[in-house]
Amino acid sequence: MLKLLLPFSLFLFMLLPGPAFTEEARKKVKGPITITSESLTADNKEHTALFEKNVVAKTTDMTIYADWMLVHYTEQGGDVTKIEAKGNVRVHRETKVITAGELTYHADEEKIVFTGSPRAIDGENVVTGSKITYYTKNDRSVVENSKVILKNRQTP
């Protein structure tokens, strides 16, 4: 089972937003990130930026969609400490897609948690669970209540 999840761990890592990652991970993301939404509320006292309604975050090689995205950042330097996305979360890159009800990135722990019926899809291959936690530093995933469907197996 673990061997089946390893390819999906890498696939999860490559799909996720770049500015919130470590320096090494940032280098793997192509280009700047542009976030658009119908509404943006910046709270400089709380150090947050709230994007609402039709949120789209794009890099040159991936797109993240959500109904709502809250970005937490440090007072000095503006480094991202946490990202929360809710409502119809979809992350697209090439033929790969992750869907979930919610996504939370914790910079200090270098982990991303997908909840709300998360589903990772690569072609015909699918991993689902009640919760998918991806540890970016260790390139490791934990899927709770997992179900893996491999229809198109790739040979090394």
C-alpha positions as semicolon CSV with decimal commas, in nm:
position;residue;x (nm);y (nm);z (nm)
1;M;0,000;0,000;0,000
2;L;0,282;0,242;0,086
3;K;0,447;0,185;-0,252
4;L;0,123;0,277;-0,423
5;L;0,102;0,605;-0,232
6;L;0,456;0,723;-0,300
7;P;0,388;0,829;-0,661
8;F;0,084;1,015;-0,536
9;S;0,296;1,191;-0,271
10;L;0,516;1,338;-0,540
11;F;0,211;1,425;-0,745
12;L;0,054;1,604;-0,446
13;F;0,374;1,800;-0,385
14;M;0,398;1,918;-0,743
15;L;0,041;2,047;-0,749
16;L;0,047;2,267;-0,445
17;P;0,102;2,646;-0,429
18;G;0,460;2,765;-0,432
19;P;0,492;3,079;-0,220
20;A;0,408;2,896;0,099
21;F;0,680;2,630;0,060
22;T;1,040;2,610;0,171
23;E;1,304;2,770;-0,052
24;E;1,386;2,434;-0,211
25;A;1,022;2,373;-0,296
26;R;0,978;2,726;-0,430
27;K;1,242;2,657;-0,691
28;K;1,026;2,376;-0,829
29;V;0,731;2,606;-0,897
30;K;0,746;2,787;-1,229
31;G;0,686;3,160;-1,234
32;P;0,502;3,400;-1,006
33;I;0,162;3,333;-0,854
34;T;-0,132;3,552;-0,946
35;I;-0,444;3,535;-0,727
36;T;-0,773;3,675;-0,849
37;S;-1,111;3,687;-0,678
38;E;-1,426;3,893;-0,670
39;S;-1,328;4,031;-0,330
40;L;-1,005;4,086;-0,136
41;T;-0,993;4,200;0,225
42;A;-0,646;4,272;0,365
43;D;-0,613;4,299;0,743
44;N;-0,273;4,443;0,828
45;K;-0,328;4,414;1,205
46;E;-0,410;4,041;1,180
47;H;-0,161;3,991;0,893
48;T;-0,412;3,817;0,666
49;A;-0,541;3,851;0,312
50;L;-0,888;3,709;0,250
51;F;-0,985;3,625;-0,108
52;E;-1,354;3,549;-0,162
53;K;-1,576;3,432;-0,449
54;N;-1,428;3,261;-0,751
55;V;-1,072;3,250;-0,619
56;V;-0,817;3,147;-0,879
57;A;-0,446;3,120;-0,800
58;K;-0,226;3,061;-1,107
59;T;0,137;2,987;-1,174
60;T;0,277;2,912;-1,517
61;D;0,209;2,539;-1,472
62;M;-0,075;2,500;-1,222
63;T;-0,408;2,650;-1,117
64;I;-0,584;2,640;-0,778
65;Y;-0,956;2,715;-0,750
66;A;-1,157;2,778;-0,433
67;D;-1,457;2,972;-0,311
68;W;-1,256;3,123;-0,025
69;M;-0,883;3,155;0,053
70;L;-0,724;3,307;0,364
71;V;-0,351;3,374;0,355
72;H;-0,171;3,438;0,687
73;Y;0,165;3,614;0,673
74;T;0,434;3,750;0,903
75;E;0,448;4,115;1,001
76;Q;0,809;4,146;0,897
77;G;0,890;4,021;0,551
78;G;0,539;3,907;0,464
79;D;0,634;3,537;0,462
80;V;0,335;3,306;0,436
81;T;0,272;3,112;0,759
82;K;-0,059;2,944;0,673
83;I;-0,302;2,916;0,384
84;E;-0,661;2,802;0,421
85;A;-0,881;2,734;0,118
86;K;-1,245;2,629;0,142
87;G;-1,530;2,542;-0,087
88;N;-1,487;2,354;-0,412
89;V;-1,109;2,334;-0,378
90;R;-0,947;2,211;-0,699
91;V;-0,580;2,200;-0,788
92;H;-0,496;2,136;-1,155
93;R;-0,159;2,061;-1,314
94;E;-0,132;1,894;-1,653
95;T;-0,357;1,586;-1,632
96;K;-0,347;1,571;-1,251
97;V;-0,620;1,704;-1,022
98;I;-0,679;1,717;-0,646
99;T;-1,024;1,804;-0,523
100;A;-1,131;1,862;-0,163
101;G;-1,371;2,061;0,046
102;E;-1,081;2,228;0,231
103;L;-0,705;2,267;0,212
104;T;-0,481;2,397;0,491
105;Y;-0,108;2,457;0,453
106;H;0,097;2,489;0,775
107;A;0,435;2,645;0,693
108;D;0,594;2,578;1,034
109;E;0,516;2,206;1,011
110;E;0,569;2,192;0,635
111;K;0,245;2,004;0,582
112;I;-0,069;2,036;0,376
113;V;-0,397;1,887;0,493
114;F;-0,681;1,813;0,251
115;T;-1,022;1,742;0,408
116;G;-1,382;1,728;0,292
117;S;-1,374;1,416;0,074
118;P;-1,027;1,470;-0,076
119;R;-0,954;1,295;-0,404
120;A;-0,623;1,284;-0,594
121;I;-0,661;1,192;-0,961
122;D;-0,386;1,115;-1,212
123;G;-0,537;0,993;-1,537
124;E;-0,751;0,693;-1,441
125;N;-0,571;0,642;-1,107
126;V;-0,746;0,774;-0,796
127;V;-0,663;0,801;-0,425
128;T;-0,941;0,901;-0,185
129;G;-0,978;0,920;0,190
130;S;-1,136;1,117;0,469
131;K;-0,815;1,318;0,510
132;I;-0,493;1,343;0,310
133;T;-0,193;1,492;0,488
134;Y;0,116;1,567;0,283
135;Y;0,449;1,641;0,457
136;T;0,644;1,850;0,210
137;K;0,984;1,822;0,379
138;N;0,979;1,441;0,387
139;D;0,781;1,392;0,062
140;R;0,543;1,168;0,256
141;S;0,164;1,132;0,254
142;V;-0,077;0,988;0,506
143;V;-0,425;0,902;0,382
144;E;-0,687;0,824;0,644
145;N;-0,960;0,574;0,545
146;S;-0,786;0,533;0,210
147;K;-0,908;0,382;-0,111
148;V;-0,668;0,347;-0,404
149;I;-0,786;0,268;-0,758
150;L;-0,511;0,194;-1,010
151;K;-0,643;0,145;-1,361
152;N;-0,346;0,264;-1,562
153;R;-0,024;0,136;-1,401
154;Q;0,301;0,288;-1,521
155;T;0,609;0,072;-1,540
156;P;0,941;0,211;-1,414
